[in-house]
Amino acid sequence: MTLALLAGLAGVGILVVVETPGARPLWLGAGLVAVLTALKLGGPTTRRLRSVRKGRLGERLVVDLLRGLPDDYWLVNDVTLGLARGSIDHVLIGPCGVVVIETKRVAGNIRCRDDGWSINGDRRTNGSGHVNSGACAVRYFLAERHPELVFTALRWVESIIVFTHPLSRLEANTGQTIAVRYSQLFQAVLELAKKQRMEPAIAEQLAHTLVASQTRGAAAAGRGLLTAAS
């Protein structure tokens, strides 16, 4: 399956024309045939690749939006922790406290009722499970390294799911997870800041601790850790 997909991708745009005397041109669409074969055999792989591309677009949009926050906010992207289920899209630390943010690029009608989800009428078992798992993992990790903050700055780690597709329509009440559209994310962060008011020195300390845990080391510090206004 994988070889067929790679062969198809490699053959895109290769179309050979052979003309013989007294005959119509013979079109040898080897590349096209390979692509069609790959799509037929490798459909799930193709869909996964497309899903990754959509996810990355949503993550870039969120990073660009949060750059508009003041300098006392820190944003750590693409975080991997042992207790989390998969990577965490974003961890925002600042006056808002510690907030785990997951991006979803889904078009259509999205409903959330007490963490019960449906998308275009299809029920989802637990659309908040991944981001809540990430929030628990981040809190556990930071609390283990900063036990003095367990009952203050790390008392609670918030989780937000942000829908970045322009054609998404969201209807949500308040569950364990805050669900917002892309246009509402900035204001949601500011509202959390009114409740939390984490000190800048603590926010910076927690952000550096989180970045230092990532296996990319210096690369993570340069790309993943951002002052939002930089």
LUMGU-491310 format. One record per residue (C-alpha): residue number from 0; x, y, z. Coordinates in Angstrom, 1 decimal. Layout:
BEGIN
NUM;X;Y;Z
...
END
This chain:
BEGIN
0;0.0;0.0;0.0
1;2.7;2.4;1.0
2;4.8;1.7;-2.1
3;1.8;2.2;-4.3
4;1.1;5.6;-2.7
5;4.8;6.7;-3.1
6;4.8;5.5;-6.7
7;1.7;7.5;-7.4
8;3.0;10.6;-5.8
9;6.3;10.3;-7.8
10;4.4;9.8;-11.0
11;2.3;13.0;-10.8
12;2.6;15.1;-13.9
13;4.4;12.4;-16.0
14;2.4;11.9;-19.2
15;4.1;10.4;-22.2
16;2.8;11.0;-25.8
17;3.9;8.5;-28.5
18;2.9;9.2;-32.1
19;3.0;6.5;-34.8
20;2.6;7.1;-38.5
21;-1.0;6.8;-39.6
22;-2.3;6.3;-36.1
23;-3.8;8.5;-33.4
24;-1.5;9.7;-30.7
25;-1.2;7.1;-27.9
26;-1.3;8.6;-24.5
27;0.6;6.7;-21.9
28;-0.8;8.0;-18.6
29;1.5;5.8;-16.4
30;1.7;8.5;-13.8
31;-2.0;9.1;-13.7
32;-2.7;5.3;-13.5
33;-0.3;5.0;-10.6
34;-1.9;7.9;-8.8
35;-5.4;6.4;-9.2
36;-4.1;3.1;-8.1
37;-2.4;4.6;-5.1
38;-5.6;6.5;-4.1
39;-7.6;3.4;-4.4
40;-5.2;1.2;-2.4
41;-3.9;3.9;0.0
42;-7.1;5.8;0.8
43;-6.8;5.8;4.5
44;-3.1;6.9;4.3
45;-4.1;9.7;2.0
46;-6.8;10.8;4.4
47;-4.4;10.8;7.3
48;-2.0;12.9;5.4
49;-4.7;15.4;4.5
50;-5.8;15.5;8.1
51;-2.3;16.3;9.3
52;-2.0;19.2;6.8
53;-5.3;20.6;8.0
54;-4.2;20.3;11.6
55;-0.9;22.1;10.9
56;-2.8;24.9;9.3
57;-5.0;25.3;12.3
58;-2.0;25.3;14.6
59;-0.2;28.0;12.6
60;-3.4;30.2;12.8
61;-3.5;29.8;16.5
62;0.2;30.7;16.9
63;-0.2;33.8;14.8
64;-3.3;34.9;16.7
65;-1.7;34.4;20.2
66;1.4;36.5;19.1
67;-0.9;39.5;19.7
68;-0.9;38.8;23.5
69;1.4;40.9;25.8
70;5.0;39.9;26.6
71;4.0;38.2;29.9
72;2.5;35.3;28.0
73;4.5;32.2;26.9
74;3.5;29.8;24.3
75;5.0;26.3;24.0
76;4.0;24.4;20.8
77;3.9;20.7;19.9
78;4.6;19.3;23.5
79;5.2;15.6;24.1
80;4.8;14.2;27.6
81;4.8;10.6;28.6
82;1.4;10.8;30.3
83;-0.4;12.6;27.4
84;-2.1;10.7;24.6
85;-0.2;12.0;21.6
86;1.4;15.4;21.3
87;-0.2;18.5;22.7
88;-0.7;21.3;20.2
89;-0.1;24.3;22.4
90;0.5;25.2;26.1
91;-0.1;28.8;26.9
92;1.3;30.1;30.2
93;0.8;33.6;31.6
94;-1.8;35.7;33.4
95;-4.4;33.2;32.1
96;-2.7;30.5;34.2
97;-1.7;27.2;32.4
98;-3.9;26.5;29.4
99;-3.7;23.5;27.1
100;-5.1;24.3;23.6
101;-6.1;21.8;20.9
102;-6.9;22.9;17.4
103;-9.5;21.2;15.2
104;-10.2;22.2;11.6
105;-13.7;20.8;11.1
106;-16.4;22.3;8.9
107;-20.1;22.0;9.7
108;-22.3;22.0;12.8
109;-20.5;21.2;16.0
110;-22.4;20.8;19.3
111;-21.0;20.2;22.8
112;-23.2;19.4;25.7
113;-21.4;18.6;29.0
114;-18.5;17.2;27.0
115;-20.8;15.1;24.8
116;-20.0;16.0;21.2
117;-21.6;15.7;17.8
118;-20.3;16.9;14.4
119;-22.8;17.3;11.6
120;-25.2;15.2;13.6
121;-22.7;12.3;14.2
122;-22.2;11.6;17.9
123;-18.7;11.5;19.2
124;-17.9;9.5;22.3
125;-15.7;12.1;24.0
126;-14.4;15.0;21.8
127;-12.7;16.5;24.9
128;-10.7;13.4;25.9
129;-7.5;14.2;24.2
130;-7.2;17.8;25.3
131;-8.2;16.9;28.9
132;-5.6;14.2;28.9
133;-3.0;16.7;27.8
134;-4.1;19.1;30.6
135;-3.8;16.4;33.2
136;-0.3;15.4;31.9
137;0.9;19.0;31.9
138;-0.4;19.6;35.4
139;1.2;16.4;36.7
140;4.5;17.1;35.0
141;4.8;20.7;36.3
142;3.5;19.9;39.8
143;6.1;17.2;40.2
144;8.9;19.7;39.4
145;7.3;22.7;41.3
146;5.5;21.1;44.3
147;5.4;24.5;46.0
148;2.9;25.7;43.3
149;0.5;22.7;43.5
150;-2.1;24.6;45.5
151;-1.6;28.0;43.8
152;-0.5;28.4;40.2
153;-0.9;24.7;39.4
154;-4.2;24.3;41.2
155;-5.9;23.9;37.9
156;-4.9;23.6;34.2
157;-7.5;24.8;31.8
158;-8.2;23.1;28.4
159;-9.5;24.8;25.3
160;-10.6;23.3;22.0
161;-10.5;25.9;19.2
162;-12.2;25.3;15.8
163;-10.3;27.1;13.1
164;-12.3;26.2;10.0
165;-14.1;29.3;8.7
166;-17.2;27.2;7.9
167;-17.5;25.7;11.4
168;-20.6;26.6;13.4
169;-20.3;25.9;17.1
170;-23.0;25.5;19.8
171;-21.5;24.7;23.2
172;-22.2;25.0;26.9
173;-19.7;24.9;29.7
174;-18.2;21.5;30.4
175;-14.7;20.5;31.6
176;-13.4;22.0;28.3
177;-13.8;25.4;26.9
178;-14.9;25.2;23.2
179;-14.6;28.2;21.0
180;-14.3;29.2;17.4
181;-11.0;30.8;16.2
182;-12.5;34.3;16.3
183;-13.4;33.8;20.0
184;-10.0;32.4;21.3
185;-8.3;35.7;22.0
186;-11.2;36.9;24.2
187;-11.4;33.5;25.9
188;-7.8;33.8;27.0
189;-8.3;37.4;28.3
190;-11.3;36.2;30.3
191;-9.2;33.5;31.9
192;-6.6;36.1;32.7
193;-9.2;38.0;34.8
194;-9.7;35.0;37.0
195;-6.1;33.6;37.3
196;-3.6;36.5;37.2
197;-0.5;34.3;37.3
198;2.7;36.3;38.2
199;5.0;36.9;35.2
200;8.0;35.3;37.0
201;6.1;32.1;37.7
202;4.8;31.9;34.2
203;8.3;32.2;32.8
204;9.6;29.6;35.2
205;7.0;27.1;34.3
206;7.4;27.8;30.5
207;11.2;27.1;30.7
208;10.6;24.0;32.7
209;8.2;22.7;30.0
210;10.6;23.5;27.1
211;13.5;21.9;28.9
212;11.6;18.6;29.0
213;11.3;18.4;25.2
214;13.8;16.1;23.4
215;14.5;18.7;20.8
216;16.4;20.7;23.4
217;17.8;23.9;21.9
218;15.5;23.7;18.8
219;12.5;23.6;21.0
220;13.7;26.6;23.0
221;14.1;28.6;19.8
222;10.9;27.6;18.0
223;8.5;26.3;20.6
224;8.9;28.9;23.3
225;7.6;32.2;22.2
226;6.8;35.5;23.8
227;3.4;36.0;22.2
228;4.2;39.5;21.0
229;7.6;38.6;19.4
END
